[in-house]
Amino acid sequence: MINLTALRADTPTCETLAHFNNAGASLMPNPVYAAMTDHQALEQAVGGYEAQADAAPAIADFYAAFADMLNCDPFEIAFMESATKAWDAVFYSLPLVAGDRVLVHRSTYSSNYLALLQLARRKGLGIDFVPSDAHGQIDLESLPGLLTGRTKLILLTHCPSQSGLIQPAEAVGRFAKDYGLLYLLDACQSAGQMPLDVQAIGCDALTGTGRKFLRGPRGTGFLYMRRDLADRIEPTMVDLQSAEWLAQDRYILADGARRFEAWERNVAGQIALGQAVRYALDIGLDVIAGRVQPMAAELREALAAVPDVTVHDPGQQRSAIVTFSKQGVNPADAKRILRDQQINVSIVPRNWALLDAEERDLPDLIRASLHAYNSEDEITRLVSAVAGLS
C-alpha cells in the first residue's frame, strides 16, 4: 500500500501545486533533493574533486541501486547526462554498415528517430516500419514478415511521450532473441513508474532519464548495456574515464557500460539519482505501478465525460501518461490557464511525434502525467479546470 501522507510530506509543493507533468519532470522528494544539495554544499566547503573522493560510497551505490532496479550487474550501468545522450551513445556505436536494416514503430521518440534518420543517411541504412495492431501498439504478428537478410536491429520506445501506450517490451525481446537481432529499448518514460527487469525484457541496451518518473534531478540519465555486448563495442568518443592510456599508441577501454561515461559529470546529480532509485525501490515499483495506472484510467474516464474532450491513448495496457484535446481550445493556452490555477500539465506539439501523429491523425495534445504522490482531489481539480476551458 502507498503511504500517500508520507509521500506528500516528502513533496512539500503538493500543498499548493497539483503537478501533472511527471512525464516532463517530476517533483523531487526531500531525501533526493537533500542528497543533491548536501553534496553541492560539500563541494563548496572542501572542493569539487575532494568532495567526489569523500562521496565514493554514494557514487558506488548509484551503480548498485540501478543494478537492483534493473536486475543486472553494476558494471552494466553507466551514468549519463540525459536519456538522449545515453541512447545516442549506444545507437551511434552499434556495428551497423551500409545496407543494414532497422525495425522501428511509429510511436518512437522524436529525438531517437532523428538520430536514426541521420545515421541512415550517413551510413546507408534501411528503415522498416512495423505497423500497429488493432490496439495501436507494435504488431507482433507482422514482425517475422518484415525481416530481411540484412535486418540487424529493432528500436522500441517502451512508453511513448505522446500517449499512455505501454509497448509489449518482453514480447519484442523474445522476438529479437529468436531472430538474432540487437534490441535497444528507450525506457525514458517507464523507468520509475513500473518494474523493469532487463533479463525478462531481453533487451541488449536500455536507456532512461533521472528527471521524469524516477524523481531525480535534471541533467541526469543512465544507460544499461548487456556486459558481453558492451565489451565488444567501441564508443564513438573516449576520454580518461572511458579508457586507460597505456602507451603512445595504445589504450584499453573501461569494463562494461562504463566505457560510455565521461570523466566530467554532475556528481551531485549522480548521487541524487542513486538516492531517487533507492527511494522508488523502498516504495516498490510494482506498488507505484499499482497506484498510478488505475489513477490514470480514472482520469481518462473522467476527462472523456467532459463535453468536447477527446482522450487519445491507445494500447492494451496504459501508463500514467494521459493525453487529450478539447475542441476549440489551444493546448498552449490550456497549459497557461491551468498553471494560473496551480495545475501543471504539458503539451505535445504534433511535430514532436510526427510519425505517430500522422498515423493517428492527432492534433497538438495536452498531456497530464500522474505520479504516486498525486491525490484524488487533484484529479477532481484537473477535470473541473479542463471542463472550464473555453
C-alpha positions as CSV (number, residue, x, y, z in Angstrom):
1,M,0.0,0.0,0.0
2,I,1.1,3.5,-0.8
3,N,1.5,5.8,2.2
4,L,0.2,8.9,0.5
5,T,0.5,11.1,3.6
6,A,4.3,10.3,3.8
7,L,4.8,10.7,0.0
8,R,3.1,14.1,0.0
9,A,5.0,15.2,3.2
10,D,8.2,14.3,1.3
11,T,7.0,16.6,-1.5
12,P,6.0,19.8,0.2
13,T,5.0,21.6,-3.0
14,C,2.0,19.3,-3.1
15,E,0.4,21.5,-0.5
16,T,-0.2,24.2,-3.2
17,L,0.5,22.7,-6.6
18,A,-1.2,19.9,-8.5
19,H,1.7,18.6,-10.5
20,F,0.6,16.6,-13.6
21,N,3.8,17.0,-15.5
22,N,5.8,14.0,-14.3
23,A,6.4,12.8,-17.8
24,G,8.3,16.1,-18.2
25,A,10.0,16.5,-14.8
26,S,8.7,15.1,-11.5
27,L,8.9,16.9,-8.2
28,M,11.9,15.6,-6.3
29,P,11.2,14.1,-2.8
30,N,13.0,15.7,0.1
31,P,15.7,12.9,0.5
32,V,16.7,13.2,-3.2
33,Y,16.8,17.0,-3.0
34,A,18.9,16.7,0.2
35,A,21.3,14.3,-1.4
36,M,22.0,16.7,-4.2
37,T,22.2,19.9,-2.2
38,D,24.3,18.2,0.6
39,H,26.9,17.2,-2.0
40,Q,26.9,20.7,-3.6
41,A,27.5,22.1,-0.1
42,L,30.4,19.7,0.4
43,E,31.9,20.8,-2.9
44,Q,31.7,24.4,-1.8
45,A,33.3,23.5,1.6
46,V,36.2,21.2,0.5
47,G,36.5,21.5,-3.3
48,G,34.9,19.5,-6.2
49,Y,37.5,16.7,-6.6
50,E,37.8,16.3,-2.8
51,A,34.1,16.1,-2.4
52,Q,33.9,13.4,-5.1
53,A,36.6,11.4,-3.3
54,D,34.7,11.7,0.0
55,A,31.5,10.6,-1.7
56,A,32.9,7.4,-3.2
57,P,30.5,5.1,-1.3
58,A,27.4,7.2,-2.5
59,I,28.7,7.2,-6.1
60,A,29.3,3.4,-5.9
61,D,25.7,3.0,-4.7
62,F,24.4,4.7,-7.8
63,Y,25.5,1.6,-9.8
64,A,24.3,-0.8,-7.2
65,A,20.9,0.9,-7.0
66,F,20.4,0.7,-10.7
67,A,21.6,-2.9,-10.8
68,D,19.0,-3.7,-8.1
69,M,16.3,-1.9,-10.1
70,L,17.0,-3.4,-13.5
71,N,18.3,-6.9,-12.3
72,C,21.7,-6.6,-13.8
73,D,25.4,-6.3,-12.9
74,P,26.6,-2.9,-11.7
75,F,29.2,-2.8,-14.5
76,E,26.4,-2.9,-17.0
77,I,25.3,0.6,-15.8
78,A,26.7,3.9,-16.8
79,F,25.8,7.4,-15.6
80,M,24.9,9.8,-18.4
81,E,23.9,13.4,-18.6
82,S,20.5,12.6,-20.2
83,A,18.4,9.9,-21.7
84,T,19.1,11.2,-25.2
85,K,22.8,11.2,-24.6
86,A,22.6,7.7,-23.3
87,W,20.5,6.5,-26.3
88,D,22.8,8.2,-28.8
89,A,25.9,6.8,-27.1
90,V,24.6,3.3,-27.7
91,F,23.0,3.8,-31.1
92,Y,25.8,5.6,-32.8
93,S,28.3,3.0,-31.5
94,L,26.5,-0.1,-32.8
95,P,28.3,-2.0,-35.6
96,L,25.9,-1.1,-38.4
97,V,27.1,-0.9,-42.0
98,A,25.6,0.2,-45.4
99,G,22.7,-2.0,-46.3
100,D,21.8,-3.0,-42.8
101,R,18.1,-2.5,-41.9
102,V,16.4,-1.3,-38.7
103,L,12.9,-2.1,-37.5
104,V,11.0,0.7,-35.8
105,H,7.4,1.5,-34.7
106,R,5.9,4.9,-35.5
107,S,5.4,5.7,-31.8
108,T,9.2,6.1,-31.4
109,Y,10.5,9.1,-29.6
110,S,11.3,12.0,-31.9
111,S,15.0,12.5,-31.0
112,N,15.6,8.8,-31.5
113,Y,14.0,8.9,-34.9
114,L,16.0,11.9,-35.9
115,A,19.2,10.1,-34.9
116,L,18.0,7.1,-37.0
117,L,17.4,9.3,-40.0
118,Q,20.8,10.9,-39.7
119,L,22.7,7.6,-39.4
120,A,20.6,6.1,-42.2
121,R,21.8,8.9,-44.5
122,R,25.3,8.8,-43.2
123,K,25.8,5.0,-43.4
124,G,23.2,3.9,-46.0
125,L,20.9,2.1,-43.5
126,G,17.4,1.0,-44.4
127,I,14.4,1.7,-42.2
128,D,11.4,-0.6,-42.0
129,F,8.3,0.5,-40.1
130,V,6.4,-2.1,-38.0
131,P,2.7,-1.5,-38.3
132,S,0.3,-1.0,-35.4
133,D,-2.1,-3.7,-34.3
134,A,-5.8,-3.0,-33.5
135,H,-4.8,-1.7,-30.1
136,G,-2.3,0.9,-31.6
137,Q,0.8,-0.9,-30.3
138,I,3.5,-2.7,-32.2
139,D,2.1,-5.5,-34.3
140,L,4.0,-8.6,-33.1
141,E,2.5,-10.9,-35.7
142,S,3.9,-8.7,-38.5
143,L,7.5,-8.8,-37.3
144,P,8.7,-12.0,-38.9
145,G,7.4,-10.9,-42.3
146,L,9.5,-7.7,-42.1
147,L,12.8,-9.5,-41.7
148,T,15.4,-9.5,-44.5
149,G,18.8,-11.0,-44.5
150,R,20.2,-7.5,-43.6
151,T,17.8,-6.8,-40.6
152,K,20.2,-6.1,-37.6
153,L,18.3,-4.0,-35.0
154,I,14.9,-3.3,-33.5
155,L,14.2,0.0,-31.7
156,L,11.4,0.4,-29.3
157,T,10.1,3.2,-27.1
158,H,8.6,1.5,-24.1
159,C,6.2,4.3,-23.2
160,P,5.8,7.0,-25.9
161,S,6.0,10.6,-24.6
162,Q,2.9,11.4,-26.6
163,S,0.5,8.8,-25.3
164,G,-0.4,6.4,-22.5
165,L,0.6,3.3,-24.5
166,I,2.8,0.7,-22.9
167,Q,4.5,-1.4,-25.6
168,P,4.9,-5.2,-25.1
169,A,8.6,-4.9,-24.5
170,E,9.1,-8.5,-23.3
171,A,7.4,-10.0,-26.3
172,V,9.6,-7.9,-28.6
173,G,12.6,-9.1,-26.6
174,R,11.7,-12.8,-27.3
175,F,11.3,-12.0,-31.0
176,A,14.7,-10.3,-31.1
177,K,16.4,-13.2,-29.4
178,D,14.7,-15.8,-31.7
179,Y,16.0,-14.0,-34.8
180,G,19.4,-12.8,-33.5
181,L,18.6,-9.0,-33.6
182,L,20.0,-6.3,-31.4
183,Y,17.3,-4.7,-29.3
184,L,17.5,-1.2,-27.9
185,L,14.8,-0.1,-25.5
186,D,14.0,3.5,-24.6
187,A,12.7,3.4,-21.1
188,C,12.7,7.2,-20.5
189,Q,9.0,7.3,-19.5
190,S,8.8,3.8,-17.9
191,A,11.7,3.9,-15.5
192,G,10.3,4.9,-12.1
193,Q,6.6,4.2,-12.8
194,M,6.8,0.4,-13.3
195,P,9.1,-2.5,-12.7
196,L,11.9,-3.0,-15.3
197,D,13.8,-6.3,-15.4
198,V,16.3,-6.4,-18.3
199,Q,16.6,-10.2,-18.0
200,A,12.9,-10.6,-18.5
201,I,12.7,-7.9,-21.2
202,G,15.6,-9.4,-23.1
203,C,17.0,-6.1,-24.4
204,D,20.7,-5.6,-25.3
205,A,20.6,-2.0,-24.1
206,L,18.2,0.2,-22.2
207,T,18.3,4.0,-21.6
208,G,16.5,6.4,-19.4
209,T,16.5,9.8,-17.6
210,G,16.5,10.8,-13.9
211,R,14.1,13.8,-14.0
212,K,10.9,12.0,-15.0
213,F,9.2,9.2,-13.1
214,L,12.3,8.4,-11.1
215,R,12.0,11.8,-9.5
216,G,15.7,12.6,-9.7
217,P,17.3,15.9,-10.8
218,R,17.6,17.3,-14.3
219,G,20.8,16.7,-16.2
220,T,21.0,13.1,-15.2
221,G,20.4,9.8,-17.1
222,F,21.5,6.2,-17.2
223,L,22.5,3.5,-19.6
224,Y,22.3,-0.3,-19.3
225,M,24.2,-2.4,-21.8
226,R,24.5,-6.2,-21.6
227,R,28.1,-6.9,-20.5
228,D,29.1,-9.2,-23.3
229,L,27.9,-6.7,-25.9
230,A,29.5,-3.7,-24.1
231,D,32.8,-5.4,-24.1
232,R,32.7,-5.7,-27.9
233,I,31.5,-2.2,-28.6
234,E,33.9,0.8,-29.3
235,P,32.2,4.0,-28.2
236,T,32.2,6.9,-30.7
237,M,34.2,9.0,-28.2
238,V,36.5,8.2,-25.3
239,D,38.3,10.1,-22.5
240,L,40.2,9.3,-19.3
241,Q,37.0,7.9,-17.7
242,S,36.1,5.6,-20.5
243,A,39.6,4.4,-21.4
244,E,43.0,4.0,-19.9
245,W,46.0,5.3,-21.9
246,L,48.7,2.6,-21.8
247,A,51.3,3.9,-24.3
248,Q,51.8,6.4,-27.1
249,D,49.8,4.3,-29.5
250,R,47.7,2.1,-27.2
251,Y,44.7,2.3,-24.8
252,I,42.2,-0.1,-23.3
253,L,38.5,0.7,-22.8
254,A,36.8,0.6,-19.4
255,D,34.9,-2.5,-18.5
256,G,31.3,-2.9,-19.5
257,A,29.0,0.1,-19.8
258,R,31.4,2.3,-18.0
259,R,33.2,2.8,-21.3
260,F,30.4,5.2,-22.3
261,E,30.9,7.5,-19.4
262,A,32.8,10.8,-19.4
263,W,35.2,12.0,-16.7
264,E,33.4,15.3,-16.0
265,R,30.0,14.8,-14.7
266,N,27.4,16.2,-12.3
267,V,28.5,14.3,-9.3
268,A,25.7,15.7,-7.1
269,G,23.2,14.7,-9.7
270,Q,24.6,11.2,-9.9
271,I,24.4,10.8,-6.1
272,A,20.9,12.2,-6.1
273,L,19.7,9.9,-8.9
274,G,21.0,6.9,-7.0
275,Q,19.1,8.1,-4.0
276,A,16.0,8.5,-6.2
277,V,16.3,4.9,-7.3
278,R,16.6,3.8,-3.7
279,Y,13.5,5.9,-2.8
280,A,11.5,4.2,-5.6
281,L,12.7,0.7,-4.6
282,D,11.8,1.3,-1.0
283,I,8.2,2.1,-2.1
284,G,8.2,-0.7,-4.6
285,L,7.9,-0.2,-8.3
286,D,5.1,-2.7,-8.5
287,V,3.3,-0.7,-5.8
288,I,3.9,2.6,-7.7
289,A,2.5,1.0,-10.9
290,G,-0.4,-0.4,-9.0
291,R,-1.3,3.1,-8.0
292,V,-0.6,5.3,-11.0
293,Q,-2.1,3.1,-13.7
294,P,-5.6,2.9,-12.1
295,M,-5.5,6.6,-11.3
296,A,-4.6,7.4,-14.9
297,A,-7.5,5.1,-16.1
298,E,-9.8,7.1,-13.7
299,L,-8.6,10.4,-15.1
300,R,-9.2,9.2,-18.7
301,E,-12.7,8.2,-17.9
302,A,-13.4,11.5,-16.2
303,L,-12.0,13.5,-19.0
304,A,-13.9,11.6,-21.6
305,A,-17.1,12.6,-19.9
306,V,-16.3,16.3,-20.3
307,P,-18.0,17.8,-23.3
308,D,-15.7,18.4,-26.3
309,V,-12.8,16.5,-24.8
310,T,-11.2,13.6,-26.6
311,V,-8.8,11.2,-24.9
312,H,-6.1,9.9,-27.3
313,D,-4.4,7.0,-25.5
314,P,-4.1,3.7,-27.4
315,G,-2.8,0.3,-26.1
316,Q,-4.0,-2.8,-24.2
317,Q,-2.0,-1.7,-21.2
318,R,-1.7,2.0,-20.4
319,S,0.7,4.1,-18.3
320,A,0.5,7.1,-16.1
321,I,0.5,9.4,-19.1
322,V,-2.9,10.7,-20.3
323,T,-3.2,12.7,-23.5
324,F,-6.3,14.6,-24.6
325,S,-7.6,17.6,-26.6
326,K,-10.6,19.9,-26.2
327,Q,-12.3,21.2,-29.3
328,G,-11.7,24.9,-29.8
329,V,-9.0,25.1,-27.1
330,N,-5.4,25.7,-28.0
331,P,-3.2,23.4,-25.9
332,A,-0.7,26.2,-25.2
333,D,-3.5,28.4,-23.9
334,A,-4.8,25.5,-21.8
335,K,-1.4,24.9,-20.2
336,R,-1.1,28.6,-19.3
337,I,-4.7,28.9,-17.9
338,L,-4.2,25.7,-15.8
339,R,-0.9,26.9,-14.4
340,D,-2.6,30.1,-13.3
341,Q,-4.8,27.7,-11.2
342,Q,-1.7,25.9,-9.8
343,I,-2.2,22.9,-12.0
344,N,0.8,21.8,-14.1
345,V,0.3,19.9,-17.4
346,S,2.4,19.9,-20.6
347,I,1.7,19.9,-24.3
348,V,2.8,17.6,-27.1
349,P,3.2,19.5,-30.3
350,R,2.2,17.4,-33.3
351,N,5.6,17.7,-34.9
352,W,7.3,16.3,-31.8
353,A,5.7,12.9,-32.6
354,L,5.2,13.3,-36.3
355,L,5.1,9.6,-37.4
356,D,2.5,8.8,-34.7
357,A,0.5,12.0,-35.3
358,E,0.2,11.3,-39.0
359,E,-0.8,7.6,-38.5
360,R,-3.4,8.5,-35.8
361,D,-4.4,11.9,-37.3
362,L,-3.6,13.7,-34.0
363,P,-3.7,17.4,-33.2
364,D,-1.4,19.1,-30.7
365,L,-2.1,17.4,-27.4
366,I,-2.5,18.3,-23.7
367,R,-0.6,15.8,-21.6
368,A,-1.4,15.1,-17.9
369,S,1.0,12.6,-16.3
370,L,0.4,11.3,-12.8
371,H,2.7,10.0,-10.1
372,A,2.1,8.2,-6.8
373,Y,2.0,11.4,-4.8
374,N,-0.9,12.8,-6.8
375,S,-4.3,12.6,-5.0
376,E,-7.9,12.0,-5.9
377,D,-8.7,15.6,-5.0
378,E,-6.1,16.8,-7.5
379,I,-7.7,14.7,-10.3
380,T,-11.0,16.3,-9.5
381,R,-9.4,19.7,-9.6
382,L,-7.8,19.0,-13.0
383,V,-11.0,17.6,-14.6
384,S,-13.0,20.6,-13.3
385,A,-10.5,23.0,-14.6
386,V,-10.5,21.3,-18.1
387,A,-14.3,21.5,-18.1
388,G,-14.0,25.2,-17.6
389,L,-11.6,25.7,-20.5
390,S,-13.0,27.6,-23.5
